[in-house]
Amino acid sequence: MSDFKEIDAWIDSDEADKAYDALKKRSDETNVEVLWRLAKCCNELSNKLESKDERKTKTLEGRQYALDAYNGSQKHFLAAKWAAIMTGQLTNYVGTKERTELGVEMKGYQDEALAMNPTDYALLHLRGRFAFTIANLSWIEKKAASVLFATLPNLTLDDALTDFLAAYELRAEWLENLVYIGRCYVAKKDKSSAKKYFAQAVAIQPADAAETELHQEAQSYVNKH
């Protein structure tokens, strides 16, 4: 692990491009430690792109690295975690049917990773997003989604909110999670609570293009309410 120290420092200091290039040059590119880091780099690089098509392309690349890591070492926590994260990220760029299908796949990776580390805030957020997606399906969409499950999980907005708030307790100043908390309260028609969390999101400086879009959503809600 020590030979990844510089690469990890680059990723954590907003230099994912340098980390990505260094990882791609390694001779052990099939190593699980290389693969999940490549997935993480792709996620960071994707978020910086302005074009949604380009973001999707980079997300697909990162997801493949994550799946290769997971398939090579299913009991590796970070391989399962990044398979869940990158599959979850892909749901931002697809329609309802594929979003639900990917959500089912994501849940599998996410549950395995949470079994290894039940207090990981990113995974709690992902579990909340799955519940949020299911809770917001129309009756017709739920009927179609039930084909993917023997029994469609009976997930509610409260289930989603519980996980988002748990993630919030672990990482309060996370813009994306704050926006999802706000969206939950909007769906629950609790305008004052929605505004509270959207206002917290507005107070955070967005770090990239993806966060800028979320920041604008939060700002728009605060301005209107």
N, C-alpha and C positions, 0 to 999 in steps of 0.2 A: 504493500500500500504506500510505502514511503516514496516510491518513484512517481507517484501521482501528486505529490505535495504542491509542486509548482503549477501543475494543470488545475488542481482544485482552487488554488489561490487566484488564478486567472478567471475561472468561472465566477468565483465569489466577488471579484472586483470589477465586474462588468467588462471582462475581456474574453468573452466566450469564443470570439472568432479565433484568437490565438490558441485557446485550448482545443478548439475543433481541429485546427490545422495540425497541431502537434499530435493529437490522437489519431488523425488520419494517416500520419506518416509512420506510425508504429507498426512493427512487423507482427505484433500479436493482436491484430484488430478483431479477432474472434474471441478474445479474452472477455469474460463477463464484466470485469472491472473497466475495460475500455468501452464496451458497448453501452452500458447504462450511462456512462459519462458523455458519450456521443449523443445519446438521446437527450440528456439534460442540456447539452450545448445547443442542439437543434431547437429545443423549446425556448431557450434564451434568445437565440438568433431570430426565430420566427416572430417573437413578440415585438421585435424592433422594426419589422417590415411594415410598410404602409399598405401594400396591396394584400387584400385578403386571399387572392389566388396564390401569391407567393408564400404567404403564411401557411396556407394549406399544404403546398408542396413541401415546405421545410418540415411541417408537422408530420406529414406522411413519412418523410425520410427518418425523422427521429423516432417515430413509432416503430418502424422496421428494426432499427437498432435495439429498441427496448424489447421487442418481441424476440429478437435473436438472443438477447441476454437472458430473457425469461425461459425460452425453450432450451437454452444451454445449461441453465441452473435454476430450476423452479423453486428451490428452497432458499434462494438468495433474496434477502429482503429488498434491497435496492433495485434488483431486476424486476421483482413483482411490483414494487412501488412505481417505477417509471413506465412499466407496461400499462399500469392503471392510469397514470397521469397523461401519457401521450394518447392513449385511446380516448380518454376524457376530453383532451384538447381537440381531437378530431371532430367531436360532436358539434363544435362551434361552426363547422363549415359544411354541414350536410342537412338534408331535410328530415322531417319528423320520423319517418319510417326507419331510415338508416341511423338516426340519432338514438332511437330506442334500441335497435339491434346492437349498436356500439355500447350503449349503456349497459346492456346485459353482459357483454363481453368485459367491459370495464369492471363491473361489479365482481366478477370472478377473480380478477387480479387483485382488486382492492380488498376483498375479503381475506384473501390469502396473506396479503401484506399486513393488514390490520391484526390478523391473528398473531403475527410476529411482533408487531409494535402497535398496540391499540391506542396510543396517545399521539400518533403522528398527525400534526395539524393539516397537512396537505391531503392526507387520506380521509380524514374526517370531513374536510370540505368536499372531496369528491363524492363521498357517500351522501352528503347533503344534496349535491347536485343531481345525483341519481333519483333520490326521493322527490326533489323539486320537479324533475322532468316527468316522473310518473304521476305525481299529484296534479300536474297541469294538463295531462292528456284529456282530450274530449272523450265522451262515451264511445264514439266510433273508433277513435285511436286506441283506446284501452282494449276494445274488442279485437282489433288487429294485433295489438301487442301481446294479447293473451296466447297467441299462437306460439310465441317464443318462450313462454313459461307454462309449466304444467298448471300452476296457479299464479296469476299475476300478483306480485306483492301489493298488499294493501297499504301503500305508503301515502302519507299525508303531508301537507305543508308544515305541520307541527314536527313531523319526523325530520324534515329537511332543516327546519329552524333549529332544532336541538343540536344537530351536527354542525351547522354553521356557527352557532353560538359557542359550542365546545371548541371549535377551531379559533374563534375570536378570543377565547380565554387564554389560548396558547400563543396567539400572535394577533394582537389587537390592531396593529397598524398595517393591515393587509388589504389593499384597496379592492381587489377582486372579491374577497370574502365579504367585505362590508357592503358591496353592491348587491351581492346575492342575499344578504340579510335584508337589505332594503327591498329587494324584489319580493321576498317572502312576505314582508309586512304589507306591501302594496296588494299582493294577491289575497291577503287576509283582511284587506280594507282597513288596516290600522295606519292611517296617514301620519300620525304624530310619531310613531315608532319608526316608520319608514324614513321620515325626514331626519330623525335623529341619526340614523346610521348612514344615510346618504350624505349628511353634513360632515360626518367624520371622514367619509371617503373624499369629499371635496377638499378637506384640509390636508390631504396627502398629495405630495408632488408626484405626478405619474412618471414612471421610470422609462417607459417605452411607448410605442405606438398603440399596442393593445390596451395598456392601462390608460392612455389618453382617451380612448373611446369610452371606457368605463367611467372615467372621471367626468366626461361630458354628459353621460347619462345621469350621473348623480347630480351634477350641477343643474341640469335641466329640471330635474324633479324638485330640487330645493328652490329654484327660482319660481316655479309654478305654485309651490305650496308654502 
